[in-house]
Amino acid sequence: MLLLFLLFEGLCCPGENTAAPQALQSYHPAAEESLSFRMLQTSSFANHSWAHSEGSGWLGDLQTHGWDTVMGTIRFLKPWSHGNFSKQELKNLQSLFQLYFHGFIWIVQASAGQFQLEYPFEIQVLAGCRMNAPQIFLNMAYQGSDFLSFQGISWEPSPGAGIRAQNVCKVLNRYLDIKEILQSLLGHTCPRFLAGLMEAGESELKRKVKPEAWLSRGPSPGPGRLQLVCHVSGFYPKPVWVMWMRGEQEQRGTQRGDVLPNADETWYLRATLDVAAGEAAGLSCRVKHSSIEGHDLIIHWGGYSIFLILICLTVIVNLVILIVVDLRLKKQSSNKNVLSPRAPSPVFSMGANTQDTNNSRHHFCLVQVSWIKNRFLKWKTRLNQLS
């Protein structure tokens, strides 16, 4: 515990770098004031002797840090992920997390029986700070359901979490030193680190990428009905508005899926609408995004994709061209036949002896090859005349 306090003092009292108010005032773009820095932890407990924890850090929807569980070190995922913290501050922060992960697993395993935690189970922790009030947050979930939270001065059970969460909060509220550390880490160190990240990563945070959208049909929801799907992909930042429309009227039956990440750190979303087959005409998908502000992206449902229409048009045009070429070739061929009579087809006599037969076959092959060459030359000549 003494080492924990020494590390804590090293972060909160870093000597020359204590100018938290100046750091907070150095970067205040209005559009980014709602950004938060979030630390996510997932700890899985298989039994009383095996557990595994993963951790990550996020600036808004952008992952900036990871936790190397093998080495017990912070992974800086961006060139600017250090923010404006000194090497010593980052070293102290890393040592603090090493102690935390080790101590968290030990305490949970030691208390599992007391609080009736049944193996296997999973605990998730979300903690961080934001630039606007309320400034700090810490929430804990057990088996995917809200369990408890830290409200700045005390631990509080989540509504509906039951007697088990109440008992855990009673125990945690006895440790005043832990609450003091959390208040300073989340209320002082975290905002200072957040301000440094926002300043260092300003160019990437202001990045905007326009969305692409296309329509398709989903699985049929039933006889005589269609599922219309609007795909929106490649946009950044994450906030986006997608709605199926009929004219200017929003279709309340629009179902939005989760906004999912792409490999290039952009986002993807699909919105579906279940309609009767005869009601699909006149519908459109409208997309609003900060990268196309004032110019909504609107795609009208036509029953067929534009790609399929282009393919059909290409096939039709090619067929027309082939028919015209064939008619012109036939016309030219008939004109030439009128001027010069057709040469008689070769006649082959079948001899009785073997030698005559072999000679005839050889002669037949030579004539066939010559005939093919002549036909090829005629087609080539005709095509040249058309060009």
C-alpha positions in Angstrom: 0.0 0.0 0.0 2.9 2.3 0.7 4.3 1.8 -2.8 0.8 2.5 -4.2 0.7 5.9 -2.4 4.2 6.8 -3.6 3.2 6.1 -7.2 0.0 8.0 -6.7 1.9 11.1 -5.4 4.3 10.8 -8.3 1.4 11.2 -10.7 -0.5 13.9 -8.9 2.6 15.9 -7.9 4.9 15.7 -10.9 7.0 18.7 -10.1 7.2 21.0 -13.2 4.3 19.4 -14.9 1.6 20.4 -12.4 0.0 23.1 -14.6 -3.3 21.2 -15.1 -5.4 24.4 -15.5 -3.0 25.6 -18.3 -3.1 22.2 -20.0 -6.9 22.2 -19.9 -7.1 25.7 -21.4 -4.6 25.0 -24.2 -7.1 23.2 -26.4 -10.8 23.8 -26.5 -12.4 23.3 -29.9 -16.1 23.4 -29.3 -16.8 20.3 -31.3 -14.5 18.2 -29.2 -15.4 19.4 -25.7 -17.6 16.3 -25.1 -14.7 13.9 -25.7 -13.8 11.5 -22.9 -10.8 9.3 -22.1 -12.0 5.9 -21.1 -10.1 2.9 -19.6 -11.7 -0.4 -20.2 -10.9 -3.6 -18.3 -12.2 -7.1 -18.7 -11.2 -9.8 -16.2 -12.2 -13.4 -16.7 -12.1 -15.8 -13.8 -12.2 -19.5 -14.7 -11.7 -20.8 -11.2 -10.0 -19.9 -7.9 -6.5 -20.2 -9.4 -6.8 -18.9 -13.0 -7.7 -15.4 -14.2 -7.0 -13.2 -17.1 -7.3 -9.4 -17.6 -7.3 -7.2 -20.6 -7.1 -3.4 -20.7 -7.4 -0.6 -23.3 -7.6 3.2 -23.4 -9.9 5.1 -25.7 -10.0 8.8 -26.7 -13.7 9.1 -27.7 -14.2 6.2 -30.2 -10.5 6.0 -31.1 -8.3 3.4 -29.3 -5.1 5.0 -28.2 -3.7 2.5 -25.7 -3.6 -1.2 -25.0 -2.3 -3.3 -22.1 0.3 -6.0 -22.7 -0.7 -8.7 -20.3 2.5 -10.7 -20.8 5.0 -7.9 -20.3 2.8 -5.8 -18.0 3.3 -2.7 -20.0 1.3 0.0 -21.7 1.1 -0.2 -25.5 1.0 3.3 -27.2 -1.0 2.8 -30.4 -0.6 6.3 -31.8 2.5 8.4 -32.2 0.9 11.0 -29.9 -0.5 8.5 -27.3 2.0 9.8 -24.8 0.1 13.1 -24.6 2.2 15.7 -22.7 3.1 13.4 -19.9 6.8 13.0 -19.0 8.6 9.7 -19.2 8.7 9.5 -15.5 4.9 10.1 -15.2 4.2 7.4 -17.7 6.6 5.0 -15.9 4.7 5.7 -12.6 1.4 5.2 -14.3 2.5 1.9 -15.8 3.7 0.7 -12.4 0.4 1.7 -10.9 -1.5 -0.4 -13.4 0.8 -3.3 -12.8 -0.1 -3.2 -9.1 -3.7 -2.7 -9.8 -4.2 -5.6 -12.2 -2.3 -7.9 -9.8 -4.2 -6.7 -6.8 -7.6 -6.7 -8.4 -7.3 -10.4 -9.4 -6.0 -11.4 -6.0 -8.8 -9.5 -4.1 -11.6 -10.9 -6.3 -10.4 -14.5 -6.0 -10.0 -14.1 -2.2 -13.5 -12.6 -1.9 -15.4 -14.8 -4.4 -16.7 -17.1 -1.7 -17.7 -14.3 0.7 -19.8 -12.6 -2.0 -21.0 -15.8 -3.7 -19.4 -15.2 -7.0 -19.9 -18.4 -9.0 -17.1 -19.6 -11.3 -16.7 -19.0 -14.2 -17.6 -15.3 -14.2 -16.5 -12.1 -15.8 -16.1 -8.6 -14.4 -15.9 -5.4 -16.6 -14.7 -2.0 -15.5 -15.2 1.3 -17.3 -13.4 4.3 -15.8 -12.3 7.7 -17.1 -13.1 11.4 -17.4 -14.6 13.9 -19.7 -14.1 17.5 -20.4 -17.7 18.5 -19.5 -19.6 17.7 -16.3 -20.1 15.2 -14.8 -16.3 15.0 -15.2 -15.4 11.5 -13.8 -17.0 8.1 -14.0 -16.4 4.5 -12.9 -18.8 1.7 -13.5 -18.4 -2.0 -12.9 -20.4 -4.9 -14.5 -20.7 -8.5 -13.3 -21.6 -11.2 -16.0 -22.5 -8.4 -18.4 -25.0 -6.6 -16.1 -24.5 -3.3 -14.3 -23.3 -4.0 -10.8 -22.0 -0.9 -9.0 -20.5 2.5 -9.7 -18.2 5.1 -8.0 -20.1 8.3 -7.5 -17.2 10.6 -6.5 -17.5 10.2 -2.7 -18.9 6.7 -2.3 -19.6 3.3 -4.0 -23.2 2.8 -5.0 -25.0 -0.4 -6.1 -26.6 -0.3 -9.5 -30.5 -0.5 -9.6 -31.6 -4.1 -9.7 -28.1 -5.5 -8.9 -29.4 -7.1 -5.7 -28.1 -7.7 -2.2 -24.7 -8.9 -3.4 -23.8 -5.5 -5.0 -25.0 -3.8 -1.8 -22.7 -5.9 0.3 -19.7 -5.3 -2.0 -20.3 -1.5 -1.8 -20.4 -1.6 2.0 -17.0 -3.3 2.1 -15.4 -0.9 -0.5 -16.8 2.2 1.3 -14.7 1.3 4.4 -11.4 1.9 2.5 -11.1 5.7 2.5 -7.6 5.7 1.1 -8.8 3.9 -2.1 -11.6 6.4 -2.6 -9.0 9.2 -2.2 -6.7 7.7 -4.8 -9.6 7.3 -7.3 -10.9 10.8 -6.8 -7.4 12.3 -7.6 -6.6 9.9 -10.4 -10.0 10.4 -12.2 -10.5 14.0 -11.1 -7.0 15.4 -11.6 -4.6 13.1 -13.5 -7.1 11.8 -16.0 -8.3 15.3 -17.2 -4.7 16.5 -17.5 -3.8 13.4 -19.6 -7.0 13.9 -21.7 -6.1 17.5 -22.4 -2.6 16.5 -23.5 -4.0 13.8 -25.8 -6.5 16.2 -27.4 -3.7 18.7 -28.1 -1.2 16.1 -29.4 -3.8 14.3 -31.6 -5.6 17.4 -32.8 -5.1 16.7 -36.6 -6.3 13.1 -36.4 -9.3 14.0 -34.2 -10.4 16.5 -36.8 -10.2 13.9 -39.6 -13.4 13.5 -41.5 -14.2 10.8 -44.1 -17.3 10.8 -46.2 -19.6 7.8 -46.1 -20.4 5.5 -49.0 -23.9 4.0 -49.3 -25.6 1.3 -51.3 -28.9 -0.6 -51.2 -29.7 -4.3 -51.2 -32.4 -6.8 -50.4 -32.2 -8.8 -47.2 -33.9 -12.1 -46.4 -37.6 -12.1 -47.1 -39.5 -11.4 -43.8 -42.5 -13.3 -45.2 -44.8 -13.8 -48.2 -45.3 -10.7 -50.2 -42.9 -8.7 -48.1 -39.4 -7.2 -48.7 -36.5 -6.3 -46.4 -34.8 -3.3 -47.7 -31.2 -2.8 -46.5 -29.2 0.4 -46.6 -25.5 0.0 -46.1 -23.4 2.9 -45.0 -19.6 2.4 -44.7 -16.3 4.2 -44.6 -17.3 7.2 -42.5 -15.4 9.0 -39.7 -16.1 10.2 -37.1 -18.5 7.7 -35.6 -21.8 9.7 -35.1 -24.1 9.2 -38.1 -27.8 9.5 -38.9 -29.4 7.0 -41.2 -33.1 6.7 -42.0 -35.5 5.2 -44.6 -37.7 7.9 -46.0 -40.7 8.3 -48.2 -40.3 11.8 -49.6 -39.6 13.9 -46.5 -41.4 11.5 -44.1 -39.3 9.3 -41.9 -40.2 5.6 -41.8 -40.5 4.7 -38.1 -40.1 1.0 -38.9 -36.4 1.7 -39.7 -34.2 -0.7 -37.7 -30.6 0.4 -37.2 -27.8 -2.1 -36.4 -24.7 -1.5 -34.3 -22.1 0.9 -35.6 -19.2 -1.5 -36.3 -15.5 -0.7 -36.9 -13.7 -1.2 -40.3 -10.1 -2.2 -40.5 -9.1 1.4 -41.6 -10.6 2.9 -38.4 -13.7 4.1 -40.2 -17.2 2.8 -39.4 -20.0 0.8 -40.9 -23.8 0.7 -40.3 -26.8 -0.9 -41.9 -30.4 0.2 -41.6 -33.3 -2.1 -42.6 -37.0 -1.6 -43.3 -39.6 -4.3 -43.6 -42.3 -3.3 -46.2 -44.9 -4.9 -48.4 -43.6 -5.7 -51.9 -45.9 -3.2 -53.5 -44.9 -0.4 -51.2 -41.1 -0.3 -51.9 -41.4 2.1 -54.8 -40.7 5.7 -53.8 -38.6 4.8 -50.7 -35.1 6.2 -50.2 -32.3 6.0 -47.7 -31.0 9.3 -46.3 -27.6 9.6 -44.6 -26.5 12.6 -42.5 -22.9 12.9 -41.4 -20.5 15.7 -40.3 -18.3 15.1 -43.3 -21.2 16.0 -45.7 -22.9 18.6 -43.6 -25.6 20.4 -45.5 -25.6 17.8 -48.3 -27.4 14.7 -47.2 -26.6 11.5 -49.1 -29.9 10.1 -50.6 -30.2 6.8 -52.4 -33.6 5.9 -54.0 -34.9 2.4 -54.0 -35.5 1.2 -57.6 -36.0 -2.5 -57.1 -32.7 -3.2 -58.8 -29.2 -2.0 -58.0 -27.5 0.5 -60.3 -24.7 -2.1 -60.9 -27.2 -4.6 -62.3 -28.8 -1.9 -64.5 -25.4 -1.0 -66.0 -24.7 -4.7 -66.7 -28.0 -5.1 -68.5 -27.5 -2.0 -70.6 -24.0 -3.2 -71.6 -25.3 -6.5 -72.7 -28.1 -4.9 -74.7 -25.7 -2.5 -76.5 -23.3 -5.3 -77.3 -26.1 -7.4 -78.8 -27.3 -4.6 -81.0 -23.7 -4.0 -82.3 -23.3 -7.7 -83.1 -26.6 -7.8 -85.0 -25.7 -4.8 -87.1 -22.2 -6.2 -87.9 -23.7 -9.6 -88.8 -26.3 -8.0 -91.1 -23.6 -5.9 -92.9 -21.4 -8.9 -93.3 -24.2 -10.9 -94.8 -25.1 -8.1 -97.2 -21.6 -7.7 -98.4 -21.3 -11.5 -98.8 -24.5 -11.7 -100.9 -23.3 -8.8 -103.2 -20.0 -10.7 -103.9 -21.8 -13.9 -104.7 -23.9 -12.1 -107.4 -20.7 -10.8 -109.1 -18.8 -14.1 -109.0 -20.3 -17.6 -109.0 -19.5 -19.8 -106.0 -16.7 -22.2 -106.5 -17.7 -25.8 -106.6 -17.1 -27.7 -103.4 -14.3 -30.2 -103.6 -15.3 -33.8 -104.4 -13.3 -36.7 -103.0 -13.3 -40.1 -104.6 -12.8 -43.1 -102.5 -10.3 -45.5 -103.9 -10.1 -49.2 -103.2 -6.5 -49.8 -102.4 -4.8 -48.6 -99.1 -2.3 -46.3 -100.7 -5.0 -44.4 -102.6 -7.0 -44.1 -99.4 -4.1 -42.7 -97.5 -3.4 -40.2 -100.3 -7.0 -39.2 -100.3 -7.0 -38.6 -96.5 -3.8 -36.6 -96.8 -5.3 -34.5 -99.7 -8.5 -34.1 -97.7 -6.7 -32.7 -94.7 -4.7 -30.2 -96.9 -7.9 -29.0 -98.5 -9.6 -28.6 -95.1 -6.7 -26.5 -93.8 -6.7 -24.4 -96.9 -10.4 -23.9 -96.6 -10.2 -22.7 -93.0 -7.4 -20.3 -93.9 -9.5 -18.9 -96.7 -12.5 -18.4 -94.5 -10.4 -16.7 -91.8 -8.9 -14.3 -94.4 -12.4 -13.5 -95.8 -13.7 -12.6 -92.3 -10.6 -10.5 -91.7 -11.0 -8.7 -95.0 -14.7 -8.0 -94.3 -14.0 -6.6 -90.8 -11.2 -4.4 -92.2 -13.7 -3.0 -94.8 -16.1 -2.1 -92.0 -13.5 -0.2 -90.0 
